[in-house]
Amino acid sequence: MALRVLNMALRRQLAAQLPRTSQVGSVASVHTLDKIGKREIVGYGWNGTACYVDRVDYPMPPIRFREPTNEINNLREKEKQDWKKLSMEEKKALYRASFCQTLAELKAPSGEWKMHLGMGLLFASAAIWVAIFMNLFVYDELPNTFDEEHQKAQLKRMLDLEINPVTGLSSKWDYQNKRWKN
């Protein structure tokens, strides 16, 4: 309990030392201190910026979620005493003053995968329609060398010339029996 109070006092002391004017500090502090309002700075922050963000990999944001009100300030004073005296609703109110979502809410499925799947299927169908359009209206007819009789003639010529006889096509042809080897 004493360590927790000491840690909170240290955080408040560090937050009090941070500049509140927009003319002192880094570029990040110049742009964010004007935007956070009266919310309490309680840590260093992600890359040193004082901005609130809910992230599973960075669970402790540098500023509190809500600006302090009289009710929250009274709860913070009560928080410094014994936590057993706080009701469950007061503990939840304190938590919601500091954080927007719980880790369970952050990890809960959002259904966003449905949108990504839908967009992927939409783009795939668009690509198919473009390919059909190109085949019907843009591309010329296939040359006659793609006909079956021309392909057979080309295969016969390759076998007659014994092209690649060691490991290629001609190695699989039996020249004495005029058929393919098993």
KEMARMI-184629 format. One record per residue (C-alpha): residue in three letters; x, y, z. Coordinates in steps of 0.05 Angstrom, whole numbers, plus 5000, padded with zeros to 4 digits. Example, Ala and Ser with C-alpha at 12.3 -4.5 7.8 and 13.67 -1.06 7.14 Angstrom:
# KEMARMI-184629
ALA524649105156/SER527349795143/
***
This chain:
# KEMARMI-184629
MET500050005000/ALA505650485018/LEU509250314953/ARG502950464913/VAL502051144948/LEU509451304936/ASN508851114863/MET502651554854/ALA506152134890/LEU512252054844/ARG507852054783/ARG504252684805/GLN510953024820/LEU513652844751/ALA507153084719/ALA507653744756/GLN514753854729/LEU512453784657/PRO511454454622/ARG504254674611/THR505755224561/SER506355104487/GLN512955464480/VAL517354994521/GLY519154274507/SER519553814447/VAL515453864384/ALA511053294409/SER509453654475/VAL508054304438/HIS502653964396/THR499553524449/LEU499353934513/ASP494454424483/LYS489953844462/ILE489553444527/GLY485853974566/LYS486253894642/ARG487453144640/GLU492852904687/ILE499552674658/VAL501452034694/GLY507251754653/TYR512251834598/GLY507851594541/TRP508751234477/ASN514751574443/GLY514352124495/THR507752404471/ALA502152584518/CYS496452264481/TYR491251754502/VAL490851104463/ASP488050424481/ARG493049884460/VAL494149174484/ASP501649214474/TYR502049884510/PRO496949824566/MET498850444608/PRO497251094570/PRO501051714593/ILE494852124609/ARG488251974642/PHE482151854598/ARG477552364631/GLU478753064658/PRO478153084734/THR471353284762/ASN469253404834/GLU466652694838/ILE473152394810/ASN477452834856/ASN473452604916/LEU474351874895/ARG481851994886/GLU482252264957/LYS478351664982/GLU483051214941/LYS488951434982/GLN485851095043/ASP484250365051/TRP481650044986/LYS477149585025/LYS472750185043/LEU471450324969/SER465250004938/MET465649634872/GLU462050204836/GLU467250704862/LYS472950264839/LYS469750204771/ALA468750964768/LEU476051064785/TYR478150574731/ARG473650894679/ALA476551574696/SER483451324678/PHE481950834621/CYS476750804566/GLN476650044557/THR478749444598/LEU483748954568/ALA478148454559/GLU474248964519/LEU480449114477/LYS481648374462/ALA474248234447/PRO472848074373/SER470248674336/GLY467848334272/GLU472448764230/TRP474848144193/LYS468048134158/MET469448804126/HIS476348584104/LEU473747934075/GLY468148314039/MET473048814010/GLY477648253988/LEU471947883953/LEU469648533921/PHE476548663892/ALA477147943869/SER470547973833/ALA472448633801/ALA478948313776/ILE475147733747/TRP470348203710/VAL476248603683/ALA479547953658/ILE473047743624/PHE472348433592/MET479548403568/ASN478647713538/LEU472247913502/PHE473848603476/VAL481348743480/TYR485448133463/ASP485947853392/GLU484347143374/LEU489646623392/PRO494546473336/ASN493445823297/THR499645523328/PHE495345383390/ASP490844913351/GLU491444173368/GLU494043953300/HIS499544493300/GLN501744273370/LYS502143543347/ALA506243753287/GLN510944153331/LEU511743563379/LYS513343103321/ARG518643593295/MET521843633364/LEU522242873368/ASP525042823297/LEU530543323314/GLU531942953379/ILE531743583421/ASN534743503491/PRO535842743487/VAL538942653557/THR533742923606/GLY528543273563/LEU522843083517/SER526742633471/SER529342203529/LYS522141983542/TRP520841753470/ASP522441043446/TYR525041143375/GLN525040403357/ASN517740263377/LYS515240973360/ARG511741073427/TRP512741393495/LYS517041013546/ASN513640753609/
***
